[in-house]
Every structure is written in structure tokens, then in C-alpha cells.
Amino acid sequence: SLENYRKYLPITDTALENGLYLRALDTGETAAVIATIITDRLSNVIQTGGNEDIFSEQHSVLDFLLGQYPTFAAALVQKADTYYWQARFMLQTDKGKEADLQVLAINQQATVARLSDLGWKAVDLSKLPAQN
């Protein structure tokens, strides 16, 4: 039931009203969810020291998925994370011009704000039941 989900997950009324959780997906949304296998793998490459091209590839895939499913919280979270990792990469490789870093920060903040507006909240892992 919804109350069981809400016991462990931060499912807000706003998130439900915006269709973030517990609703049937259309064909494009379903395809976007399935396609996150690509973005998950790209995220792993990014976090383990990817190259400069991987960021534009990740942004392109995520933009396509969000075109199919604009309220896809997982894709929006990955988008915000990609901006973070891209800025970190630019700083570590001395490719980070101040203006470019500011654009990344603005884009990340806008993505996080979009998530917040949709009612999304991060999961507090300490509230999840212990696994045996």
C-alpha cells in the first residue's frame, strides 16, 4: 500500500500529484526507464575517471530520455550528478574555465530545483529496513 511505501520512502503529496511515483507509464516513459541501463553504465564510467567525451554522451542520452519522460526523477538525478562529475573532471584536468564551471553549476542547480518542484526527495538510507 501507499502507506507502506511512505513508511520508508520520502514520497511527498507533490510527487504523487506530479506522477513521479505509483502510476502506469506510457510506452515512451517505459522505454526511458529501460534505457537507464545505458545511463547507469555511463555514470559508472564517469565516476571511475571517464574522458571528456563521456559527459556529452551522457547529457545527450539523458536529454533524450527526459524528452520521453520529463518527470523521470532518476534521469534528473543522473543529470545533476553528471554536471557535478563534469565540473570535478574539469577541475582535476585543469580544463575548467571559470565561465564553463559557472554554467555547469547553474545547470546542476536548475536540475535540482526541478526535482524539488516535482516533490522529489532523496531517500534516507538509514530509514530503510535492515536486510538479513
Solvent accessible surface area in square Angstrom, and as a share of the most:
residue,aa,sasa,rsa
1,S,96,0.62
2,L,63,0.31
3,E,117,0.53
4,N,95,0.49
5,Y,108,0.41
6,R,71,0.26
7,K,135,0.57
8,Y,74,0.28
9,L,58,0.29
10,P,38,0.24
11,I,12,0.06
12,T,33,0.19
13,D,86,0.45
14,T,59,0.34
15,A,0,0.00
16,L,48,0.24
17,E,143,0.64
18,N,59,0.30
19,G,10,0.09
20,L,17,0.09
21,Y,60,0.23
22,L,97,0.48
23,R,96,0.35
24,A,94,0.73
25,L,65,0.33
26,D,86,0.45
27,T,119,0.69
28,G,21,0.20
29,E,19,0.08
30,T,58,0.34
31,A,55,0.43
32,A,1,0.00
33,V,59,0.34
34,I,122,0.62
35,A,23,0.18
36,T,21,0.12
37,I,97,0.49
38,I,87,0.44
39,T,0,0.00
40,D,68,0.35
41,R,159,0.58
42,L,17,0.08
43,S,18,0.12
44,N,95,0.49
45,V,70,0.41
46,I,8,0.04
47,Q,87,0.39
48,T,116,0.68
49,G,65,0.63
50,G,13,0.13
51,N,91,0.46
52,E,95,0.42
53,D,107,0.55
54,I,20,0.10
55,F,5,0.02
56,S,71,0.46
57,E,89,0.40
58,Q,0,0.00
59,H,26,0.12
60,S,70,0.45
61,V,34,0.20
62,L,0,0.00
63,D,77,0.40
64,F,133,0.55
65,L,4,0.02
66,L,26,0.13
67,G,58,0.56
68,Q,78,0.35
69,Y,12,0.04
70,P,75,0.47
71,T,26,0.15
72,F,19,0.08
73,A,13,0.10
74,A,53,0.41
75,A,0,0.00
76,L,13,0.07
77,V,42,0.24
78,Q,26,0.12
79,K,19,0.08
80,A,7,0.05
81,D,60,0.31
82,T,3,0.02
83,Y,23,0.09
84,Y,102,0.39
85,W,55,0.19
86,Q,38,0.17
87,A,24,0.18
88,R,96,0.35
89,F,35,0.15
90,M,25,0.11
91,L,110,0.54
92,Q,124,0.55
93,T,55,0.32
94,D,134,0.69
95,K,99,0.42
96,G,25,0.24
97,K,143,0.61
98,E,130,0.58
99,A,67,0.52
100,D,59,0.31
101,L,36,0.18
102,Q,100,0.44
103,V,83,0.47
104,L,15,0.07
105,A,43,0.34
106,I,109,0.55
107,N,52,0.27
108,Q,53,0.23
109,Q,120,0.53
110,A,60,0.46
111,T,15,0.08
112,V,76,0.44
113,A,50,0.38
114,R,95,0.35
115,L,4,0.02
116,S,72,0.46
117,D,104,0.54
118,L,8,0.04
119,G,8,0.07
120,W,69,0.24
121,K,114,0.48
122,A,69,0.53
123,V,64,0.37
124,D,66,0.34
125,L,135,0.67
126,S,99,0.64
127,K,128,0.54
128,L,68,0.34
129,P,76,0.47
130,A,98,0.76
131,Q,175,0.78
132,N,200,1.02
